[in-house]
Amino acid sequence: MQGKILVVHRNELILDVIREMLQDLGYVVTQAKDGHRALGKALSAHYHLIIVNHALNGSLNGSQLVERMKKYGVQTPIIGTAPDADWTTPVGFSEGTVDYLLPSPFDYAELIKAVEALSNGRQTDAAKDMPAESLEQDLFGTPNLPSNAQEL
């Protein structure tokens, strides 16, 4: 077993795909679709890593969830995901709140790169390190949709 990862995302299909990817690498994965449930899980169990999407179901968004986890003493490394890696605006994560920033849509290789970076104790900004060609495919390996297309 590689470790335990908590994955927080509002979309059940995306949760399932991420879970399968991480389980294939030997991780035990716990899932949550809303911020309150994720906060409860983060406070009640030890995780080696937490992956949080900015847009969540319920009254807590990803930024608020991360802030509350830190307020209550959760020291687990956190990967934050959001469209266009818009981390410093009101719709994204505030600077310094997450340990690794992963723009969505992201592909399998970028998710694994982020997980391995934090698993090895390295904290970095994925938006700086990410090659442009990796943004050409989404999580499911299909071409990115135009910005006016509907999300999953």
Backbone as CSV, one residue per row, in Angstrom:
resi,resn,N_x,N_y,N_z,CA_x,CA_y,CA_z,C_x,C_y,C_z
1,MET,0.841,-1.190,0.000,0.000,0.000,0.000,0.882,1.248,0.000
2,GLN,0.590,2.171,-0.900,1.322,3.422,-1.008,0.918,4.428,0.073
3,GLY,-0.335,4.424,0.485,-0.842,5.384,1.445,-2.307,5.650,1.192
4,LYS,-2.877,6.525,2.025,-4.296,6.860,1.917,-4.455,8.265,1.348
5,ILE,-5.364,8.398,0.384,-5.626,9.693,-0.244,-7.116,9.999,-0.155
6,LEU,-7.436,11.216,0.250,-8.808,11.717,0.240,-8.982,12.552,-1.018
7,VAL,-9.988,12.214,-1.835,-10.266,12.948,-3.068,-11.628,13.621,-2.910
8,VAL,-11.657,14.946,-3.136,-12.875,15.728,-2.966,-13.223,16.406,-4.285
9,HIS,-14.361,16.030,-4.845,-14.808,16.583,-6.124,-16.316,16.438,-6.196
10,ARG,-16.985,17.374,-6.833,-18.451,17.328,-6.912,-18.969,16.338,-7.949
11,ASN,-18.123,15.961,-8.909,-18.560,15.103,-10.003,-18.221,13.649,-9.702
12,GLU,-19.235,12.817,-9.569,-19.024,11.418,-9.206,-18.214,10.648,-10.250
13,LEU,-18.426,10.930,-11.517,-17.669,10.259,-12.571,-16.181,10.571,-12.451
14,ILE,-15.860,11.830,-12.234,-14.460,12.217,-12.079,-13.873,11.598,-10.815
15,LEU,-14.656,11.575,-9.731,-14.195,10.902,-8.513,-13.827,9.447,-8.794
16,ASP,-14.691,8.763,-9.529,-14.451,7.349,-9.827,-13.209,7.143,-10.684
17,VAL,-13.006,8.012,-11.677,-11.831,7.887,-12.550,-10.549,8.129,-11.738
18,ILE,-10.546,9.168,-10.918,-9.367,9.461,-10.094,-9.114,8.312,-9.120
19,ARG,-10.181,7.800,-8.507,-10.042,6.679,-7.569,-9.380,5.484,-8.254
20,GLU,-9.865,5.138,-9.440,-9.297,3.997,-10.159,-7.822,4.215,-10.510
21,MET,-7.482,5.422,-10.950,-6.086,5.726,-11.270,-5.191,5.530,-10.055
22,LEU,-5.630,6.082,-8.925,-4.810,6.023,-7.719,-4.754,4.612,-7.135
23,GLN,-5.864,3.892,-7.216,-5.861,2.512,-6.737,-4.928,1.638,-7.579
24,ASP,-4.858,1.915,-8.876,-3.941,1.174,-9.744,-2.490,1.367,-9.315
25,LEU,-2.207,2.500,-8.659,-0.856,2.785,-8.170,-0.641,2.280,-6.744
26,GLY,-1.675,1.671,-6.151,-1.539,1.089,-4.828,-2.053,1.937,-3.681
27,TYR,-2.702,3.057,-3.977,-3.237,3.916,-2.920,-4.620,3.440,-2.483
28,VAL,-4.942,3.669,-1.220,-6.293,3.484,-0.708,-6.960,4.845,-0.826
29,VAL,-8.129,4.896,-1.469,-8.765,6.172,-1.779,-10.107,6.287,-1.068
30,THR,-10.312,7.429,-0.418,-11.584,7.797,0.180,-12.111,8.978,-0.615
31,GLN,-13.432,9.028,-0.837,-14.017,10.082,-1.657,-15.036,10.895,-0.866
32,ALA,-15.192,12.155,-1.269,-16.242,13.021,-0.734,-16.666,13.985,-1.840
33,LYS,-17.970,14.304,-1.865,-18.495,15.213,-2.893,-18.755,16.623,-2.377
34,ASP,-18.763,16.793,-1.057,-19.023,18.135,-0.521,-18.008,18.467,0.570
35,GLY,-17.873,19.757,0.818,-16.862,20.245,1.750,-17.046,19.800,3.180
36,HIS,-18.283,19.769,3.671,-18.515,19.384,5.064,-18.170,17.921,5.303
37,ARG,-18.584,17.071,4.399,-18.258,15.644,4.530,-16.736,15.442,4.434
38,ALA,-16.095,16.148,3.519,-14.641,16.044,3.372,-13.934,16.526,4.638
39,LEU,-14.413,17.608,5.224,-13.807,18.121,6.448,-13.897,17.078,7.562
40,GLY,-15.064,16.457,7.697,-15.228,15.413,8.703,-14.268,14.260,8.489
41,LYS,-14.101,13.847,7.236,-13.186,12.743,6.930,-11.739,13.149,7.199
42,ALA,-11.375,14.368,6.830,-10.001,14.833,7.032,-9.653,14.936,8.516
43,LEU,-10.641,15.247,9.342,-10.400,15.382,10.773,-10.453,14.054,11.517
44,SER,-11.092,13.050,10.923,-11.290,11.796,11.632,-10.334,10.672,11.220
45,ALA,-9.541,10.878,10.188,-8.603,9.853,9.736,-7.328,10.524,9.236
46,HIS,-6.246,9.765,9.233,-4.984,10.295,8.706,-4.870,9.940,7.228
47,TYR,-4.601,10.944,6.412,-4.381,10.748,4.979,-2.966,11.197,4.646
48,HIS,-2.368,10.552,3.671,-1.047,10.941,3.209,-1.119,12.109,2.237
49,LEU,-2.309,12.288,1.626,-2.511,13.332,0.627,-3.996,13.610,0.488
50,ILE,-4.336,14.859,0.204,-5.719,15.246,-0.054,-5.752,15.985,-1.386
51,ILE,-6.700,15.597,-2.252,-6.900,16.264,-3.544,-8.253,16.950,-3.479
52,VAL,-8.276,18.272,-3.677,-9.503,19.057,-3.537,-9.755,19.873,-4.800
53,ASN,-10.928,19.691,-5.391,-11.347,20.551,-6.495,-11.950,21.818,-5.895
54,HIS,-11.816,22.931,-6.602,-12.342,24.176,-6.051,-13.863,24.181,-5.958
55,ALA,-14.544,23.719,-6.990,-16.011,23.735,-7.013,-16.532,22.450,-6.365
56,LEU,-17.236,22.600,-5.255,-17.777,21.452,-4.526,-19.276,21.615,-4.325
57,ASN,-19.939,20.507,-4.060,-21.356,20.564,-3.663,-21.433,21.103,-2.239
58,GLY,-22.552,21.721,-1.901,-22.749,22.209,-0.538,-22.292,23.630,-0.357
59,SER,-22.218,24.036,0.896,-21.952,25.437,1.211,-20.468,25.787,1.312
60,LEU,-19.578,24.803,1.314,-18.137,25.072,1.349,-17.519,24.821,-0.019
61,ASN,-16.789,25.805,-0.554,-16.026,25.536,-1.775,-14.654,25.003,-1.379
62,GLY,-13.842,24.675,-2.363,-12.538,24.084,-2.083,-11.637,24.973,-1.245
63,SER,-11.620,26.278,-1.517,-10.788,27.198,-0.743,-11.214,27.239,0.713
64,GLN,-12.513,27.322,0.924,-13.028,27.355,2.296,-12.723,26.050,3.022
65,LEU,-12.843,24.934,2.315,-12.517,23.638,2.905,-11.061,23.590,3.336
66,VAL,-10.160,23.993,2.445,-8.733,23.968,2.764,-8.441,24.882,3.949
67,GLU,-9.018,26.057,3.964,-8.806,26.987,5.091,-9.275,26.370,6.405
68,ARG,-10.425,25.713,6.407,-10.933,25.080,7.641,-10.071,23.894,8.055
69,MET,-9.630,23.108,7.087,-8.761,21.983,7.440,-7.496,22.496,8.126
70,LYS,-6.905,23.544,7.576,-5.688,24.100,8.169,-5.986,24.707,9.545
71,LYS,-7.135,25.367,9.669,-7.537,25.967,10.945,-7.649,24.905,12.037
72,TYR,-8.137,23.723,11.671,-8.323,22.646,12.644,-7.118,21.717,12.739
73,GLY,-6.010,22.101,12.156,-4.762,21.388,12.363,-4.408,20.293,11.373
74,VAL,-5.143,20.180,10.279,-4.791,19.179,9.270,-3.510,19.642,8.579
75,GLN,-2.472,18.808,8.621,-1.185,19.161,8.030,-0.853,18.315,6.807
76,THR,-1.824,17.575,6.338,-1.653,16.718,5.172,-1.399,17.569,3.928
77,PRO,-0.463,17.173,3.069,-0.262,17.907,1.812,-1.543,17.900,0.974
78,ILE,-1.800,19.019,0.283,-3.041,19.188,-0.475,-2.729,19.579,-1.911
79,ILE,-3.363,18.854,-2.846,-3.349,19.223,-4.260,-4.668,19.936,-4.536
80,GLY,-4.607,21.149,-5.043,-5.805,21.896,-5.408,-5.999,21.869,-6.911
81,THR,-7.245,21.620,-7.357,-7.551,21.634,-8.782,-8.662,22.650,-9.050
82,ALA,-8.556,23.328,-10.181,-9.577,24.280,-10.615,-9.338,24.593,-12.085
83,PRO,-10.402,24.985,-12.792,-10.233,25.325,-14.210,-9.228,26.451,-14.411
84,ASP,-8.392,26.294,-15.407,-7.440,27.319,-15.825,-6.428,27.713,-14.753
85,ALA,-6.311,26.911,-13.690,-5.359,27.199,-12.600,-5.473,28.635,-12.135
86,ASP,-6.692,29.113,-11.993,-6.947,30.487,-11.584,-6.966,30.534,-10.061
87,TRP,-5.791,30.470,-9.459,-5.676,30.236,-8.015,-5.772,31.480,-7.168
88,THR,-5.525,32.645,-7.716,-5.416,33.826,-6.865,-6.620,34.754,-6.960
89,THR,-7.666,34.322,-7.625,-8.860,35.142,-7.719,-9.919,34.604,-6.766
90,PRO,-11.022,35.319,-6.567,-12.054,34.830,-5.662,-12.629,33.467,-6.054
91,VAL,-12.506,33.042,-7.324,-13.045,31.744,-7.717,-12.011,30.636,-7.611
92,GLY,-10.789,30.957,-7.187,-9.752,29.940,-7.085,-9.150,29.884,-5.693
93,PHE,-8.151,29.030,-5.517,-7.486,28.898,-4.237,-6.579,30.093,-4.008
94,SER,-6.544,30.590,-2.780,-5.649,31.684,-2.429,-4.219,31.196,-2.458
95,GLU,-3.315,32.093,-2.754,-1.903,31.742,-2.815,-1.448,31.169,-1.480
96,GLY,-0.752,30.064,-1.541,-0.206,29.470,-0.337,-1.134,28.528,0.407
97,THR,-2.376,28.360,-0.053,-3.290,27.481,0.678,-3.116,26.019,0.324
98,VAL,-2.668,25.722,-0.888,-2.452,24.338,-1.293,-0.974,24.128,-1.588
99,ASP,-0.551,22.869,-1.556,0.852,22.545,-1.755,1.217,22.330,-3.216
100,TYR,0.226,22.012,-4.033,0.460,21.755,-5.459,-0.778,22.222,-6.209
101,LEU,-0.583,23.017,-7.217,-1.682,23.570,-8.000,-1.780,22.841,-9.324
102,LEU,-2.946,22.251,-9.589,-3.133,21.449,-10.791,-4.318,21.993,-11.579
103,PRO,-4.049,22.625,-12.740,-5.157,23.157,-13.529,-6.006,22.031,-14.117
104,SER,-7.292,22.255,-14.156,-8.168,21.259,-14.791,-8.749,21.857,-16.064
105,PRO,-9.024,21.027,-17.062,-8.874,19.577,-17.003,-7.405,19.184,-17.012
106,PHE,-7.110,18.053,-16.372,-5.751,17.543,-16.333,-5.760,16.104,-16.831
107,ASP,-4.610,15.643,-17.233,-4.532,14.265,-17.703,-3.897,13.383,-16.640
108,TYR,-3.897,12.109,-16.906,-3.396,11.102,-15.984,-1.958,11.399,-15.562
109,ALA,-1.110,11.721,-16.517,0.303,11.951,-16.228,0.502,13.119,-15.279
110,GLU,-0.265,14.188,-15.441,-0.117,15.349,-14.569,-0.612,15.057,-13.151
111,LEU,-1.685,14.286,-13.040,-2.173,13.899,-11.712,-1.114,13.051,-11.010
112,ILE,-0.556,12.094,-11.701,0.460,11.224,-11.110,1.697,12.040,-10.732
113,LYS,2.083,12.992,-11.574,3.229,13.865,-11.281,2.991,14.624,-9.971
114,ALA,1.788,15.143,-9.796,1.460,15.887,-8.577,1.483,14.972,-7.357
115,VAL,0.864,13.809,-7.483,0.815,12.859,-6.361,2.233,12.430,-5.978
116,GLU,3.046,12.097,-6.963,4.416,11.659,-6.685,5.252,12.790,-6.095
117,ALA,5.039,14.015,-6.568,5.795,15.146,-6.041,5.545,15.324,-4.548
118,LEU,4.294,15.229,-4.137,3.992,15.411,-2.724,4.298,14.157,-1.914
119,SER,4.199,13.007,-2.532,4.551,11.763,-1.840,6.041,11.716,-1.530
120,ASN,6.830,12.347,-2.368,8.277,12.393,-2.157,8.702,13.596,-1.333
121,GLY,7.719,14.344,-0.804,8.028,15.475,0.050,8.373,16.752,-0.678
122,ARG,8.240,16.759,-2.017,8.558,17.952,-2.796,7.285,18.756,-3.003
123,GLN,7.312,20.028,-2.673,6.168,20.891,-2.899,6.517,21.861,-4.014
124,THR,5.603,21.967,-4.974,5.899,22.798,-6.134,4.619,23.381,-6.694
125,ASP,4.747,24.270,-7.613,3.617,24.896,-8.278,3.479,24.272,-9.657
126,ALA,2.471,23.421,-9.830,2.300,22.696,-11.093,2.082,23.638,-12.265
127,ALA,1.476,24.766,-12.020,1.214,25.684,-13.119,2.521,26.175,-13.741
128,LYS,3.588,26.278,-12.939,4.878,26.702,-13.473,5.579,25.558,-14.190
129,ASP,5.440,24.341,-13.659,6.173,23.195,-14.178,5.511,22.516,-15.359
130,MET,4.237,22.767,-15.586,3.461,21.982,-16.541,3.776,22.339,-17.985
131,PRO,4.163,21.339,-18.784,4.382,21.606,-20.204,3.060,21.886,-20.906
132,ALA,3.080,22.780,-21.870,1.849,23.194,-22.548,1.132,22.030,-23.203
133,GLU,1.874,21.070,-23.756,1.219,19.954,-24.444,0.394,19.092,-23.502
134,SER,0.692,19.111,-22.206,-0.080,18.291,-21.275,-1.480,18.855,-21.073
135,LEU,-1.671,20.096,-21.412,-2.994,20.703,-21.266,-3.894,20.405,-22.455
136,GLU,-3.381,19.696,-23.441,-4.157,19.443,-24.641,-5.152,18.299,-24.486
137,GLN,-5.064,17.538,-23.407,-6.012,16.473,-23.170,-6.571,16.615,-21.768
138,ASP,-7.832,16.215,-21.610,-8.437,16.285,-20.294,-8.232,14.978,-19.551
139,LEU,-8.853,14.836,-18.416,-8.711,13.677,-17.553,-9.026,12.380,-18.259
140,PHE,-9.879,12.405,-19.261,-10.290,11.203,-19.958,-9.517,10.994,-21.251
141,GLY,-8.509,11.847,-21.530,-7.681,11.684,-22.704,-8.322,12.203,-23.980
142,THR,-9.352,13.032,-23.865,-9.999,13.589,-25.035,-9.571,15.037,-25.195
143,PRO,-9.656,15.589,-26.397,-9.233,16.982,-26.598,-10.047,17.936,-25.734
144,ASN,-9.413,19.022,-25.308,-10.118,20.050,-24.548,-11.265,20.619,-25.358
145,LEU,-12.336,20.935,-24.666,-13.488,21.540,-25.304,-13.326,23.056,-25.322
146,PRO,-13.982,23.747,-26.253,-13.951,25.202,-26.221,-14.496,25.702,-24.891
147,SER,-14.075,26.893,-24.477,-14.471,27.423,-23.163,-15.980,27.572,-23.011
148,ASN,-16.731,27.652,-24.105,-18.174,27.794,-23.989,-18.891,26.447,-23.962
149,ALA,-18.171,25.341,-24.038,-18.773,24.021,-24.003,-19.147,23.650,-22.564
150,GLN,-20.109,22.772,-22.400,-20.544,22.364,-21.072,-19.524,21.448,-20.439
151,GLU,-19.381,21.593,-19.103,-18.516,20.708,-18.339,-19.257,19.435,-18.036
152,LEU,-18.520,18.389,-17.647,-19.145,17.137,-17.225,-19.981,17.347,-15.999
